Amino acid sequence: MSYVEPLMRQNFLEYASYVIVDRAIPDLRDGCKPVQRRILTTLFEVDDGRFHKVANIIGESMKLHPHGDASIGDALVVLANKEYFIERQGNYGSILTGHPAAAARYIECRLTPLARDTLFNKKLTEYQPSYDGRKQEPVFLPVKLPVLLMLGPEGIAVGMSTRILPHNFGELLRAQIQLLRKEPIALFPDFPQGGLMEPSEYEDGRGKVRVRARLEVAGDKKTITVREIPYSSTTESLISSVETAAQKGKIKVASIDDRTAEDVEIVLHLPRGIYADEVVPQLYAYTQCEVSISSSIVVIQDDRPAELSVTEVLSSLTHRLREQIRAELELELQELEDKQHYLTLEQIFIENRVYKRIETATTSKRVREEVYEGMNEYKMFFIREMTDEDVERLLQIRIRRISVYDINKSRREIDDIVRAIKVCNSKLRALTKTTIKYLEGLLDKYSDLYPRRTVITEFDLVSKQEVARQTLKLSYDSESGFFGSVVKGDKHQMTVSEYDKVLIVAADGTYRIIDPPEKVFVGKKALAIEHHVKDVGVILTYIYRDDNWMPWAKKIHIQGFIKDKEYDLIKDKKGSIDRLYVGEPTLLVHMLFQPRKRQRKKDDWYNLSDVKVCGLGSRGTRMATKAVQRFKIHKGG
């Protein structure tokens, strides 16, 4: 056991680390999971502007990805349906209906212009060996977009999961510009299915949003058409939820027509006597016409999982974009300086006929020495020190090039390079402004392709209790003492919903509050059965006599209660309740006292309106100081 435990601990730790870092959780830097990064890399390597069979892309990706073809194909379809980086041709299924894509041999794909412009730069990409060591793959892609928030990836790892909601392309780039200008930002999700969104609880990506379908009500209010569906649902799952709610009696629907093609169109026909004003809130309460979607942004940052907010993610990616543009400009500057250096050497070498010096040299060593000596006279014009590599390049110039050498063209080319170097240095000095200009260029070029689809709005949460249909018929049989939905009785008949609570007061002065029952024994002389127990509670007013027949009036307000628990209305077990009323009645009570010797006053009156609300444990208000034989009740006046 002492040997197995550390072995299992170490193996499990390695497995968990692999699943978290190399499989399920996306990298903050490029927003990709490993399989997505390998698919995009493969598409870039084979890109020739034409479509490729998805089956071929899967085969090529397997050279980098250690798992099977099914996982690559599924990931490619999901990535393509995001519409940002992979252009589709063929049947890729539908995110609206949930239908799967066609087989990989029948569909084709290629990179989009946006992907070519923003995801790749071989000169600035860090590579690592693939799983079998035969190829090189990127550690991360040098992306210049907030890919993580654009794609909205999800993943389940060992002991953690991530669910990042997709955001709008244009809004993300405009928010990056605001961050570069040190302005506050506020970002909310945007879903490809559209719909209506209430984001008050989003909490910068650490909370949730509520999303509703877009419903269209016909003029006669007898037809409801679903035009857009919430994120995470499909037309099939939404229709199934409507059918389930209808079967349970929570909503009334006569028939459902699914006319969805390119756009969603689900038509709900309502039965006679039912109108859309009643059904629409029920659809939001009981079906997938409204869903709550939680957000949890867990990413790989510095080779370990981290939980971040939307603002933290975008701030980090904006800083990375700025540094990426700096690296590209520095690389461009280096290449321009290298080109200027070589063209200057070439110009000196040809215009000043330095190449003539090598005609008398008999060895390769002497040839190089002659070049060094001849070029050294013009050292003041060099961009930097000349190297052996530069000498070798000069010696490789063909005689044809020397013979047709155009001095003016060479000077114009050098002047163009000098101007380009000045522009590059200017951009580096104003790097923030350069980054903003780059983002504005992307917005001008691509933002119209990705408009916002989900409408941000405000709507109240629909209470299931308030919109529940009253379909349960309850009744009380005084002969058997049973009460419920399967009881055939002629007293206390009521129609309630499944969310109502029923108050039952038994003959022995106890009460309890229960859910609508199928069948429950309440006694053969139930004093009251009432179902209007809402959030405000219920008021009971009653008259009782204690063990000495002294009259008491009591009024209680039942608000807090434990369901199914039995409570006592009076503490005196020998006492009895004479009258019980639900609410606050305006009644006069005529009390007839028990006959006693030399008793002059035989009766008295009491107004129940004078009774004040008291606690359940209180005795109440004494109505008289004499024992009462019986009561007579009269309307108040």
C-alpha positions, 0 to 999 in steps of 0.5 A: 500500500505504501508503494501504490499510494505515491504511484497513484498520486503522481500518475493522477497529478500528471494526468490531471495536469495534462487534461487541464493544460494540454486538452480542455482549458484554452490558453489566454495568449491565443484563446485556443485549445491545443486541438484548435491551434493544431487545426489552424496551423495545419490550414495555414501550412496547406493554404493556397487560397482554395478549399480543402477536403476536411478529411485531408485537413483531419489527416494532416492535423493528426501529425500534430494531434495525438488523439483520434480523427473524431475529436479533430473533426468535431473541433473543426466543425465547432470552430468553423461554425463560429464563422471567424477563422474557417470558411465553410463549403458544404453541410456543417450542420446547424447551431439552430437545429442541432443537426450534425455536419456531413461526413468529413469527406463531403465538406471543405474548408479554408482560412478566412481573410481575417484569419490570414491577416491576424493569426499567423506570423512564422517569423515571430512564432515559437515552435516546439516538437510535436508529440512524436518529434517528427514535426514542429508545432506552435507553442501558441499562435501570435494572434492579434485578436482577443480570440478567447472572448470572440470564440467563447470556448467551453471545457471540462478538465479534472477538478475545474471547468471553463465556460466563456461566453462569446462577445461581439467582434466590433465591441471587443476591438472598440473596447481595446481602443478604450483600454489603450486610451485608459478609458473604462469599458463595459462588455456583454456577450453576443450570441450567434443565435440572437435573442434578447439578453438581460445582463444585470448579473453578468459581473464582468464575466463572473456571474450569469446572464438571462437570455430569452427567445424572440417571440412574435405574437399575431394580431389575433393573439392566437399564434406565437412565432419563435423567431430567435432562440437562446444560446445553448438551446436548439429548435429541437430542444426548445420544442421538446421543452414546450411539449413537456410543459404542455403534457404537464399542464403548465401551458396550453398549446394546440399544435406546434409547427417547425418551419425552421430553414435558414432562420428560426420559425417555430409557430405555436397555435393556441387552443380556443379560449387561450390567448398569447397574453397568458401563454407568453409568460408561461413559455418564459417560466417553464420552457427553454424560451428563457435560459440562465447562462453562467460564465466562468472564465478559467484559462491557462496563464503562465502555464497554470490555470487562472480565473479572470474577469472579462476586463482582466482578460481583455487588458492582458490581450491588449497589452499582448497586442501592443507588444506583438505590434512592437515585435513586428515593427522591430522585425520589419525595421531589422529587415529594412536595415539589412536590405539597406545595408546590402543594397548600399554595399552592392551600390559601392561594389558596382558603381566604384568597380571594386569587383575589378580588384578580384581579377588578379587574385589567384586564391579565394582567400586573396579574393576576399581580401581584395573585396575587404580592401576595396570596400574599406575605402568607402567605409564611411557610407556603410550602415554597419560593419561588413561581415564575411557573409556580406562579402560572400553575397557580393561575390555571388553577384552575376556579371549580367547584373553588373552589366545592366546595373541601373544606378538611378534605380538602385538609389531610388530603391535605397531612398524608399527603404530610408523612408520606410525606416523613418516610418517604422521608427515613427510608429515605434515611438508612438506605439500606442497610437499605432496599435489604435490605428491598427485596431481601427483598420480592422474595424473598418475592414471586418466589423460590418461582417460581424454585427451584434445579434443579441439585443441587450435589454431589461426584463423582469424574472417571470415567477412560476408561481404567478403564471402557473395554471390552476389545474389541480381540483381539490375537495373535502369529504366530511364523511371520510375526513379526507382531502385532496385531488383524488377525493370526491367531496362536496365541501371546500372545493377549490382549484389550485396550481402546483405552487399554491399552499393549502392551510388546513385547520382541524377540529382540535384547534391545530393547523398545518400548511401543505402542498396540494395533496392527492389524498390526506386525512384532515379529520371529519370536522375540519374547521377551515381549508384555505389555499390563498397562502401567498407571500404575504401570508394569511390572517386567522380570526377566531373565538375560543373558550378555555377550560373555565369557559372564559371567552377569548378572541384572537387574531394571528398573521401566519407568515413564516411556517415550516411546511407540513408541521402542525401548530396549535391555535390555542395552548389550552388543550381542554379549550375549544374553538367556537368560531374561525374566520379567514381574514379580518371579519367585521362582526358583532359577537353576542355572548350569552353567559352561563346562568349563575345565582344572583346574576344580573347581567346575562349577556354582553356584546363584543366587536371582533374588529377591535381584536389586534393581531398577536403572536401564536403563543399569546392567549389573545384578548379576553372578551368578558369576565364571565363564563359563556354558554354560547355565542351568536354572531351578527353582522357589524354595524 
